[in-house]
Structures are given as structure tokens and as C-alpha cells.
Amino acid sequence: MPGLGIRELLFVLLILAFFFGAKRLPQIAKGLGSGIRNFKGSLRAGREDDSGDVDDRDA
């Protein structure tokens, strides 16, 4: 699958601006960014919890 170029990104932004309006785009981007940040934080916390556990099934 090829990556997105500048033209494709501009096209997507135009479509989003058309559907949601230019005033709502920063709010949508902020919400998306905070959601991704929370998801990554949850993954990081899950890895830290798993690394401290000792597997006693083999003993």
C-alpha cells in the first residue's frame, strides 16, 4: 500500500473541512491526539505491568 502524499492529505483535509466545518477541525484534531496519547499510555502501562510479573507456571 503506497503512502499518502501531499495531494492526498490536502484532499482529505478539504473533505473534512467540507463535512465538519473549518471551526471544528482543530477540536477534532485535539480530540484525536489526546485519544492516541491515552492509548499509547495505556499500552506503556500494560507493558510495565507485564515486565514485573514472574511466570510461575513452569515451576
All heavy atoms as TSV, in Angstrom:
chain	resi	resn	atom	element	x	y	z
A	1	MET	N	N	0.848	-1.177	0.000
A	1	MET	CA	C	0.000	0.000	0.000
A	1	MET	C	C	0.890	1.236	0.000
A	1	MET	O	O	1.712	1.403	0.894
A	1	MET	CB	C	-0.883	-0.032	1.245
A	1	MET	CG	C	-1.872	1.085	1.287
A	1	MET	SD	S	-3.081	0.813	2.589
A	1	MET	CE	C	-2.668	2.141	3.679
A	2	PRO	N	N	0.745	2.107	-0.961
A	2	PRO	CA	C	1.586	3.301	-1.024
A	2	PRO	C	C	1.212	4.298	0.073
A	2	PRO	O	O	0.086	4.333	0.558
A	2	PRO	CB	C	1.304	3.864	-2.408
A	2	PRO	CG	C	0.002	3.314	-2.802
A	2	PRO	CD	C	-0.136	1.987	-2.103
A	3	GLY	N	N	2.190	5.115	0.452
A	3	GLY	CA	C	1.965	6.127	1.472
A	3	GLY	C	C	1.145	7.290	0.939
A	3	GLY	O	O	0.937	7.437	-0.270
A	4	LEU	N	N	0.687	8.122	1.848
A	4	LEU	CA	C	-0.076	9.299	1.458
A	4	LEU	C	C	0.879	10.434	1.118
A	4	LEU	O	O	1.809	10.723	1.856
A	4	LEU	CB	C	-0.999	9.745	2.587
A	4	LEU	CG	C	-2.159	8.821	2.915
A	4	LEU	CD1	C	-2.931	9.359	4.104
A	4	LEU	CD2	C	-3.080	8.675	1.726
A	5	GLY	N	N	0.624	11.088	0.016
A	5	GLY	CA	C	1.415	12.239	-0.397
A	5	GLY	C	C	0.743	13.529	0.035
A	5	GLY	O	O	-0.307	13.541	0.677
A	6	ILE	N	N	1.342	14.637	-0.359
A	6	ILE	CA	C	0.817	15.957	-0.008
A	6	ILE	C	C	-0.564	16.170	-0.623
A	6	ILE	O	O	-1.482	16.652	0.040
A	6	ILE	CB	C	1.786	17.059	-0.475
A	6	ILE	CG1	C	3.125	16.936	0.251
A	6	ILE	CG2	C	1.194	18.440	-0.270
A	6	ILE	CD1	C	3.044	17.185	1.737
A	7	ARG	N	N	-0.732	15.778	-1.865
A	7	ARG	CA	C	-2.028	15.975	-2.534
A	7	ARG	C	C	-3.136	15.188	-1.850
A	7	ARG	O	O	-4.244	15.699	-1.662
A	7	ARG	CB	C	-1.946	15.565	-3.996
A	7	ARG	CG	C	-1.155	16.528	-4.827
A	7	ARG	CD	C	-1.204	16.149	-6.273
A	7	ARG	NE	N	-0.400	17.074	-7.058
A	7	ARG	CZ	C	-0.318	17.051	-8.351
A	7	ARG	NH1	N	-0.965	16.136	-9.033
A	7	ARG	NH2	N	0.422	17.925	-8.980
A	8	GLU	N	N	-2.844	13.961	-1.469
A	8	GLU	CA	C	-3.858	13.142	-0.809
A	8	GLU	C	C	-4.236	13.721	0.549
A	8	GLU	O	O	-5.412	13.759	0.918
A	8	GLU	CB	C	-3.371	11.695	-0.640
A	8	GLU	CG	C	-3.276	10.921	-1.926
A	8	GLU	CD	C	-1.956	11.120	-2.644
A	8	GLU	OE1	O	-1.072	11.839	-2.133
A	8	GLU	OE2	O	-1.808	10.550	-3.744
A	9	LEU	N	N	-3.235	14.185	1.308
A	9	LEU	CA	C	-3.519	14.780	2.609
A	9	LEU	C	C	-4.342	16.056	2.471
A	9	LEU	O	O	-5.282	16.289	3.245
A	9	LEU	CB	C	-2.217	15.076	3.353
A	9	LEU	CG	C	-1.458	13.857	3.857
A	9	LEU	CD1	C	-0.130	14.285	4.468
A	9	LEU	CD2	C	-2.273	13.080	4.853
A	10	LEU	N	N	-4.018	16.882	1.492
A	10	LEU	CA	C	-4.806	18.096	1.259
A	10	LEU	C	C	-6.240	17.761	0.859
A	10	LEU	O	O	-7.190	18.417	1.298
A	10	LEU	CB	C	-4.138	18.966	0.192
A	10	LEU	CG	C	-2.853	19.662	0.619
A	10	LEU	CD1	C	-2.230	20.396	-0.567
A	10	LEU	CD2	C	-3.124	20.626	1.754
A	11	PHE	N	N	-6.392	16.726	0.044
A	11	PHE	CA	C	-7.727	16.310	-0.365
A	11	PHE	C	C	-8.541	15.844	0.841
A	11	PHE	O	O	-9.713	16.211	1.003
A	11	PHE	CB	C	-7.624	15.197	-1.408
A	11	PHE	CG	C	-8.942	14.725	-1.925
A	11	PHE	CD1	C	-9.696	15.518	-2.766
A	11	PHE	CD2	C	-9.441	13.491	-1.548
A	11	PHE	CE1	C	-10.920	15.098	-3.232
A	11	PHE	CE2	C	-10.667	13.053	-2.006
A	11	PHE	CZ	C	-11.410	13.856	-2.859
A	12	VAL	N	N	-7.928	15.067	1.705
A	12	VAL	CA	C	-8.626	14.590	2.909
A	12	VAL	C	C	-8.995	15.769	3.800
A	12	VAL	O	O	-10.110	15.826	4.336
A	12	VAL	CB	C	-7.748	13.563	3.662
A	12	VAL	CG1	C	-8.315	13.253	5.037
A	12	VAL	CG2	C	-7.613	12.286	2.855
A	13	LEU	N	N	-8.089	16.731	3.965
A	13	LEU	CA	C	-8.395	17.903	4.781
A	13	LEU	C	C	-9.533	18.730	4.190
A	13	LEU	O	O	-10.382	19.241	4.927
A	13	LEU	CB	C	-7.150	18.764	4.953
A	13	LEU	CG	C	-6.098	18.211	5.905
A	13	LEU	CD1	C	-4.857	19.099	5.886
A	13	LEU	CD2	C	-6.646	18.097	7.310
A	14	LEU	N	N	-9.575	18.848	2.876
A	14	LEU	CA	C	-10.685	19.559	2.239
A	14	LEU	C	C	-12.012	18.850	2.479
A	14	LEU	O	O	-13.025	19.498	2.758
A	14	LEU	CB	C	-10.426	19.703	0.738
A	14	LEU	CG	C	-9.481	20.812	0.333
A	14	LEU	CD1	C	-9.146	20.710	-1.157
A	14	LEU	CD2	C	-10.108	22.155	0.625
A	15	ILE	N	N	-12.013	17.551	2.360
A	15	ILE	CA	C	-13.246	16.786	2.606
A	15	ILE	C	C	-13.692	16.948	4.057
A	15	ILE	O	O	-14.872	17.175	4.337
A	15	ILE	CB	C	-13.034	15.288	2.261
A	15	ILE	CG1	C	-12.712	15.118	0.780
A	15	ILE	CG2	C	-14.225	14.456	2.676
A	15	ILE	CD1	C	-13.828	15.522	-0.149
A	16	LEU	N	N	-12.745	16.851	4.998
A	16	LEU	CA	C	-13.087	17.038	6.412
A	16	LEU	C	C	-13.605	18.438	6.686
A	16	LEU	O	O	-14.561	18.614	7.439
A	16	LEU	CB	C	-11.870	16.735	7.286
A	16	LEU	CG	C	-11.466	15.270	7.389
A	16	LEU	CD1	C	-10.169	15.137	8.170
A	16	LEU	CD2	C	-12.564	14.457	8.030
A	17	ALA	N	N	-12.969	19.430	6.088
A	17	ALA	CA	C	-13.438	20.807	6.269
A	17	ALA	C	C	-14.840	20.985	5.698
A	17	ALA	O	O	-15.659	21.710	6.266
A	17	ALA	CB	C	-12.462	21.780	5.611
A	18	PHE	N	N	-15.122	20.323	4.600
A	18	PHE	CA	C	-16.454	20.418	3.999
A	18	PHE	C	C	-17.510	19.791	4.909
A	18	PHE	O	O	-18.581	20.352	5.117
A	18	PHE	CB	C	-16.452	19.734	2.632
A	18	PHE	CG	C	-17.786	19.763	1.949
A	18	PHE	CD1	C	-18.261	20.937	1.399
A	18	PHE	CD2	C	-18.562	18.621	1.872
A	18	PHE	CE1	C	-19.499	20.971	0.767
A	18	PHE	CE2	C	-19.794	18.640	1.254
A	18	PHE	CZ	C	-20.266	19.822	0.699
A	19	PHE	N	N	-17.222	18.627	5.472
A	19	PHE	CA	C	-18.201	17.929	6.299
A	19	PHE	C	C	-18.352	18.541	7.690
A	19	PHE	O	O	-19.470	18.678	8.191
A	19	PHE	CB	C	-17.844	16.453	6.446
A	19	PHE	CG	C	-18.200	15.632	5.250
A	19	PHE	CD1	C	-17.222	14.928	4.571
A	19	PHE	CD2	C	-19.502	15.562	4.784
A	19	PHE	CE1	C	-17.539	14.168	3.463
A	19	PHE	CE2	C	-19.828	14.812	3.678
A	19	PHE	CZ	C	-18.841	14.112	3.016
A	20	PHE	N	N	-17.258	18.909	8.325
A	20	PHE	CA	C	-17.318	19.357	9.716
A	20	PHE	C	C	-17.213	20.862	9.875
A	20	PHE	O	O	-17.529	21.397	10.931
A	20	PHE	CB	C	-16.195	18.698	10.526
A	20	PHE	CG	C	-16.342	17.208	10.625
A	20	PHE	CD1	C	-15.461	16.372	9.963
A	20	PHE	CD2	C	-17.363	16.638	11.358
A	20	PHE	CE1	C	-15.584	15.009	10.035
A	20	PHE	CE2	C	-17.501	15.277	11.445
A	20	PHE	CZ	C	-16.608	14.452	10.782
A	21	GLY	N	N	-16.730	21.551	8.891
A	21	GLY	CA	C	-16.538	22.986	9.007
A	21	GLY	C	C	-15.141	23.293	9.523
A	21	GLY	O	O	-14.567	22.533	10.303
A	22	ALA	N	N	-14.608	24.408	9.092
A	22	ALA	CA	C	-13.232	24.773	9.437
A	22	ALA	C	C	-13.068	25.049	10.932
A	22	ALA	O	O	-11.999	24.848	11.487
A	22	ALA	CB	C	-12.800	25.982	8.633
A	23	LYS	N	N	-14.125	25.488	11.591
A	23	LYS	CA	C	-14.023	25.802	13.018
A	23	LYS	C	C	-13.919	24.552	13.882
A	23	LYS	O	O	-13.339	24.593	14.965
A	23	LYS	CB	C	-15.228	26.624	13.463
A	23	LYS	CG	C	-15.251	28.012	12.878
A	23	LYS	CD	C	-16.429	28.798	13.384
A	23	LYS	CE	C	-16.428	30.184	12.779
A	23	LYS	NZ	N	-17.556	30.985	13.265
A	24	ARG	N	N	-14.460	23.444	13.428
A	24	ARG	CA	C	-14.450	22.213	14.230
A	24	ARG	C	C	-13.200	21.371	14.021
A	24	ARG	O	O	-12.903	20.498	14.814
A	24	ARG	CB	C	-15.674	21.356	13.886
A	24	ARG	CG	C	-16.997	21.974	14.195
A	24	ARG	CD	C	-17.709	21.479	15.430
A	24	ARG	NE	N	-17.295	20.238	15.989
A	24	ARG	CZ	C	-18.020	19.137	16.047
A	24	ARG	NH1	N	-19.207	19.122	15.515
A	24	ARG	NH2	N	-17.575	18.068	16.634
A	25	LEU	N	N	-12.456	21.597	12.949
A	25	LEU	CA	C	-11.275	20.772	12.665
A	25	LEU	C	C	-10.230	20.798	13.784
A	25	LEU	O	O	-9.713	19.745	14.145
A	25	LEU	CB	C	-10.642	21.180	11.341
A	25	LEU	CG	C	-11.382	20.704	10.088
A	25	LEU	CD1	C	-10.639	21.174	8.842
A	25	LEU	CD2	C	-11.530	19.211	10.072
A	26	PRO	N	N	-9.895	21.965	14.379
A	26	PRO	CA	C	-8.927	21.928	15.491
A	26	PRO	C	C	-9.427	21.121	16.684
A	26	PRO	O	O	-8.655	20.419	17.330
A	26	PRO	CB	C	-8.743	23.398	15.863
A	26	PRO	CG	C	-9.115	24.148	14.642
A	26	PRO	CD	C	-10.195	23.331	13.985
A	27	GLN	N	N	-10.720	21.182	16.966
A	27	GLN	CA	C	-11.282	20.398	18.071
A	27	GLN	C	C	-11.192	18.907	17.783
A	27	GLN	O	O	-10.863	18.119	18.667
A	27	GLN	CB	C	-12.740	20.782	18.301
A	27	GLN	CG	C	-12.945	22.200	18.768
A	27	GLN	CD	C	-14.412	22.579	18.788
A	27	GLN	OE1	O	-15.259	21.856	18.272
A	27	GLN	NE2	N	-14.715	23.720	19.385
A	28	ILE	N	N	-11.466	18.531	16.549
A	28	ILE	CA	C	-11.390	17.126	16.159
A	28	ILE	C	C	-9.948	16.632	16.245
A	28	ILE	O	O	-9.681	15.553	16.770
A	28	ILE	CB	C	-11.964	16.933	14.746
A	28	ILE	CG1	C	-13.466	17.199	14.752
A	28	ILE	CG2	C	-11.680	15.524	14.238
A	28	ILE	CD1	C	-14.088	17.274	13.374
A	29	ALA	N	N	-9.008	17.439	15.772
A	29	ALA	CA	C	-7.595	17.052	15.813
A	29	ALA	C	C	-7.107	16.941	17.259
A	29	ALA	O	O	-6.358	16.020	17.596
A	29	ALA	CB	C	-6.764	18.067	15.045
A	30	LYS	N	N	-7.535	17.841	18.114
A	30	LYS	CA	C	-7.140	17.790	19.526
A	30	LYS	C	C	-7.693	16.535	20.193
A	30	LYS	O	O	-6.986	15.859	20.938
A	30	LYS	CB	C	-7.645	19.039	20.247
A	30	LYS	CG	C	-7.230	19.114	21.687
A	30	LYS	CD	C	-7.730	20.383	22.346
A	30	LYS	CE	C	-7.341	20.418	23.799
A	30	LYS	NZ	N	-7.839	21.635	24.465
A	31	GLY	N	N	-8.933	16.211	19.924
A	31	GLY	CA	C	-9.529	15.004	20.486
A	31	GLY	C	C	-8.850	13.739	19.984
A	31	GLY	O	O	-8.603	12.804	20.752
A	32	LEU	N	N	-8.527	13.723	18.706
A	32	LEU	CA	C	-7.829	12.574	18.130
A	32	LEU	C	C	-6.438	12.416	18.747
A	32	LEU	O	O	-6.021	11.316	19.103
A	32	LEU	CB	C	-7.727	12.729	16.617
A	32	LEU	CG	C	-7.097	11.585	15.842
A	32	LEU	CD1	C	-7.925	10.328	16.004
A	32	LEU	CD2	C	-6.978	11.949	14.385
A	33	GLY	N	N	-5.733	13.522	18.901
A	33	GLY	CA	C	-4.401	13.485	19.505
A	33	GLY	C	C	-4.431	13.011	20.945
A	33	GLY	O	O	-3.594	12.201	21.364
A	34	SER	N	N	-5.385	13.495	21.723
A	34	SER	CA	C	-5.459	13.059	23.118
A	34	SER	C	C	-5.879	11.598	23.210
A	34	SER	O	O	-5.407	10.873	24.096
A	34	SER	CB	C	-6.416	13.941	23.910
A	34	SER	OG	O	-7.735	13.794	23.449
A	35	GLY	N	N	-6.710	11.140	22.308
A	35	GLY	CA	C	-7.085	9.722	22.297
A	35	GLY	C	C	-5.899	8.828	21.985
A	35	GLY	O	O	-5.699	7.786	22.627
A	36	ILE	N	N	-5.090	9.228	21.011
A	36	ILE	CA	C	-3.891	8.454	20.670
A	36	ILE	C	C	-2.912	8.470	21.835
A	36	ILE	O	O	-2.308	7.452	22.169
A	36	ILE	CB	C	-3.247	9.010	19.383
A	36	ILE	CG1	C	-4.150	8.711	18.193
A	36	ILE	CG2	C	-1.855	8.425	19.167
A	36	ILE	CD1	C	-3.720	9.388	16.911
A	37	ARG	N	N	-2.757	9.619	22.476
A	37	ARG	CA	C	-1.853	9.731	23.622
A	37	ARG	C	C	-2.311	8.819	24.762
A	37	ARG	O	O	-1.490	8.134	25.393
A	37	ARG	CB	C	-1.794	11.181	24.091
A	37	ARG	CG	C	-0.678	11.468	25.045
A	37	ARG	CD	C	-0.570	12.964	25.413
A	37	ARG	NE	N	-0.705	13.849	24.275
A	37	ARG	CZ	C	-1.726	14.715	24.110
A	37	ARG	NH1	N	-2.683	14.792	24.996
A	37	ARG	NH2	N	-1.779	15.485	23.052
A	38	ASN	N	N	-3.605	8.787	25.045
A	38	ASN	CA	C	-4.133	7.910	26.093
A	38	ASN	C	C	-3.926	6.444	25.741
A	38	ASN	O	O	-3.592	5.631	26.602
A	38	ASN	CB	C	-5.619	8.179	26.325
A	38	ASN	CG	C	-5.853	9.488	27.023
A	38	ASN	OD1	O	-4.981	10.007	27.707
A	38	ASN	ND2	N	-7.044	10.031	26.840
A	39	PHE	N	N	-4.135	6.100	24.484
A	39	PHE	CA	C	-3.946	4.722	24.036
A	39	PHE	C	C	-2.494	4.288	24.212
A	39	PHE	O	O	-2.212	3.212	24.733
A	39	PHE	CB	C	-4.379	4.588	22.578
A	39	PHE	CG	C	-4.245	3.215	22.022
A	39	PHE	CD1	C	-5.096	2.207	22.425
A	39	PHE	CD2	C	-3.262	2.928	21.092
A	39	PHE	CE1	C	-4.975	0.930	21.917
A	39	PHE	CE2	C	-3.118	1.661	20.579
A	39	PHE	CZ	C	-3.987	0.653	20.990
A	40	LYS	N	N	-1.561	5.134	23.797
A	40	LYS	CA	C	-0.140	4.810	23.942
A	40	LYS	C	C	0.242	4.701	25.409
A	40	LYS	O	O	1.036	3.833	25.791
A	40	LYS	CB	C	0.727	5.869	23.258
A	40	LYS	CG	C	0.730	5.777	21.759
A	40	LYS	CD	C	1.666	6.800	21.166
A	40	LYS	CE	C	1.713	6.706	19.661
A	40	LYS	NZ	N	2.635	7.698	19.085
A	41	GLY	N	N	-0.305	5.570	26.246
A	41	GLY	CA	C	-0.027	5.496	27.683
A	41	GLY	C	C	-0.544	4.208	28.291
A	41	GLY	O	O	0.110	3.605	29.144
A	42	SER	N	N	-1.705	3.765	27.850
A	42	SER	CA	C	-2.253	2.505	28.344
A	42	SER	C	C	-1.396	1.326	27.912
A	42	SER	O	O	-1.161	0.394	28.687
A	42	SER	CB	C	-3.681	2.306	27.835
A	42	SER	OG	O	-4.517	3.308	28.329
A	43	LEU	N	N	-0.928	1.351	26.669
A	43	LEU	CA	C	-0.040	0.280	26.204
A	43	LEU	C	C	1.256	0.261	27.002
A	43	LEU	O	O	1.745	-0.808	27.382
A	43	LEU	CB	C	0.272	0.459	24.718
A	43	LEU	CG	C	-0.840	0.146	23.734
A	43	LEU	CD1	C	-0.373	0.435	22.312
A	43	LEU	CD2	C	-1.264	-1.296	23.854
A	44	ARG	N	N	1.817	1.428	27.253
A	44	ARG	CA	C	3.060	1.530	28.012
A	44	ARG	C	C	2.857	1.008	29.440
A	44	ARG	O	O	3.695	0.282	29.960
A	44	ARG	CB	C	3.534	2.977	28.028
A	44	ARG	CG	C	4.953	3.157	28.461
A	44	ARG	CD	C	5.444	4.599	28.306
A	44	ARG	NE	N	5.218	5.127	26.974
A	44	ARG	CZ	C	4.465	6.186	26.698
A	44	ARG	NH1	N	3.850	6.832	27.654
A	44	ARG	NH2	N	4.308	6.604	25.461
A	45	ALA	N	N	1.738	1.363	30.062
A	45	ALA	CA	C	1.462	0.904	31.417
A	45	ALA	C	C	1.255	-0.609	31.441
A	45	ALA	O	O	1.686	-1.283	32.376
A	45	ALA	CB	C	0.226	1.608	31.964
A	46	GLY	N	N	0.622	-1.147	30.416
A	46	GLY	CA	C	0.424	-2.594	30.341
A	46	GLY	C	C	1.740	-3.335	30.195
A	46	GLY	O	O	1.937	-4.396	30.792
A	47	ARG	N	N	2.664	-2.786	29.431
A	47	ARG	CA	C	3.983	-3.409	29.276
A	47	ARG	C	C	4.755	-3.378	30.581
A	47	ARG	O	O	5.444	-4.320	30.926
A	47	ARG	CB	C	4.782	-2.704	28.186
A	47	ARG	CG	C	4.342	-3.067	26.804
A	47	ARG	CD	C	5.326	-2.519	25.782
A	47	ARG	NE	N	4.631	-2.325	24.525
A	47	ARG	CZ	C	4.648	-1.222	23.807
A	47	ARG	NH1	N	5.337	-0.189	24.209
A	47	ARG	NH2	N	3.986	-1.139	22.685
A	48	GLU	N	N	4.657	-2.267	31.316
A	48	GLU	CA	C	5.354	-2.165	32.597
A	48	GLU	C	C	4.795	-3.166	33.596
A	48	GLU	O	O	5.541	-3.756	34.365
A	48	GLU	CB	C	5.251	-0.746	33.139
A	48	GLU	CG	C	6.058	0.263	32.344
A	48	GLU	CD	C	5.826	1.687	32.794
A	48	GLU	OE1	O	5.021	1.898	33.725
A	48	GLU	OE2	O	6.438	2.590	32.204
A	49	ASP	N	N	3.477	-3.369	33.588
A	49	ASP	CA	C	2.864	-4.345	34.486
A	49	ASP	C	C	3.292	-5.755	34.129
A	49	ASP	O	O	3.558	-6.570	35.003
A	49	ASP	CB	C	1.333	-4.244	34.429
A	49	ASP	CG	C	0.810	-2.975	35.081
A	49	ASP	OD1	O	1.581	-2.331	35.834
A	49	ASP	OD2	O	-0.359	-2.627	34.836
A	50	ASP	N	N	3.360	-6.064	32.844
A	50	ASP	CA	C	3.743	-7.406	32.408
A	50	ASP	C	C	5.205	-7.704	32.679
A	50	ASP	O	O	5.568	-8.841	32.952
A	50	ASP	CB	C	3.460	-7.596	30.912
A	50	ASP	CG	C	1.970	-7.680	30.622
A	50	ASP	OD1	O	1.200	-7.918	31.577
A	50	ASP	OD2	O	1.588	-7.495	29.451
A	51	SER	N	N	6.068	-6.702	32.615
A	51	SER	CA	C	7.501	-6.945	32.794
A	51	SER	C	C	7.832	-7.270	34.242
A	51	SER	O	O	8.822	-7.927	34.518
A	51	SER	CB	C	8.320	-5.745	32.312
A	51	SER	OG	O	8.058	-4.621	33.128
A	52	GLY	N	N	7.001	-6.838	35.185
A	52	GLY	CA	C	7.267	-7.114	36.599
A	52	GLY	C	C	6.724	-8.439	37.070
A	52	GLY	O	O	7.078	-8.926	38.138
A	53	ASP	N	N	5.877	-9.080	36.283
A	53	ASP	CA	C	5.280	-10.339	36.687
A	53	ASP	C	C	6.266	-11.485	36.482
A	53	ASP	O	O	7.043	-11.509	35.562
A	53	ASP	CB	C	4.012	-10.640	35.862
A	53	ASP	CG	C	2.889	-9.663	36.191
A	53	ASP	OD1	O	2.976	-9.010	37.248
A	53	ASP	OD2	O	1.949	-9.555	35.382
A	54	VAL	N	N	6.183	-12.469	37.375
A	54	VAL	CA	C	7.005	-13.660	37.255
A	54	VAL	C	C	6.091	-14.793	36.856
A	54	VAL	O	O	5.033	-15.006	37.447
A	54	VAL	CB	C	7.714	-13.975	38.593
A	54	VAL	CG1	C	8.481	-15.279	38.484
A	54	VAL	CG2	C	8.611	-12.821	38.987
A	55	ASP	N	N	6.485	-15.541	35.847
A	55	ASP	CA	C	5.674	-16.653	35.362
A	55	ASP	C	C	5.991	-17.902	36.175
A	55	ASP	O	O	7.065	-18.463	36.082
A	55	ASP	CB	C	5.960	-16.881	33.887
A	55	ASP	CG	C	4.949	-17.819	33.247
A	55	ASP	OD1	O	3.887	-18.037	33.870
A	55	ASP	OD2	O	5.211	-18.303	32.138
A	56	ASP	N	N	5.037	-18.336	37.011
A	56	ASP	CA	C	5.246	-19.495	37.892
A	56	ASP	C	C	4.639	-20.762	37.325
A	56	ASP	O	O	4.572	-21.783	38.005
A	56	ASP	CB	C	4.630	-19.226	39.266
A	56	ASP	CG	C	5.395	-18.152	40.022
A	56	ASP	OD1	O	6.606	-18.034	39.778
A	56	ASP	OD2	O	4.781	-17.454	40.846
A	57	ARG	N	N	4.189	-20.753	36.078
A	57	ARG	CA	C	3.551	-21.939	35.509
A	57	ARG	C	C	4.530	-23.087	35.298
A	57	ARG	O	O	4.164	-24.234	35.375
A	57	ARG	CB	C	2.876	-21.595	34.185
A	57	ARG	CG	C	1.621	-20.762	34.396
A	57	ARG	CD	C	0.982	-20.486	33.071
A	57	ARG	NE	N	1.733	-19.356	32.461
A	57	ARG	CZ	C	1.477	-18.867	31.272
A	57	ARG	NH1	N	0.555	-19.383	30.532
A	57	ARG	NH2	N	2.168	-17.852	30.811
A	58	ASP	N	N	5.797	-22.791	35.024
A	58	ASP	CA	C	6.782	-23.837	34.759
A	58	ASP	C	C	7.325	-24.449	36.040
A	58	ASP	O	O	7.898	-25.525	36.017
A	58	ASP	CB	C	7.950	-23.276	33.935
A	58	ASP	CG	C	7.497	-22.886	32.544
A	58	ASP	OD1	O	6.498	-23.468	32.066
A	58	ASP	OD2	O	8.130	-21.996	31.938
A	59	ALA	N	N	7.170	-23.805	37.165
A	59	ALA	CA	C	7.758	-24.297	38.413
A	59	ALA	C	C	6.904	-25.324	39.100
A	59	ALA	O	O	5.806	-25.570	38.889
A	59	ALA	CB	C	8.003	-23.131	39.366
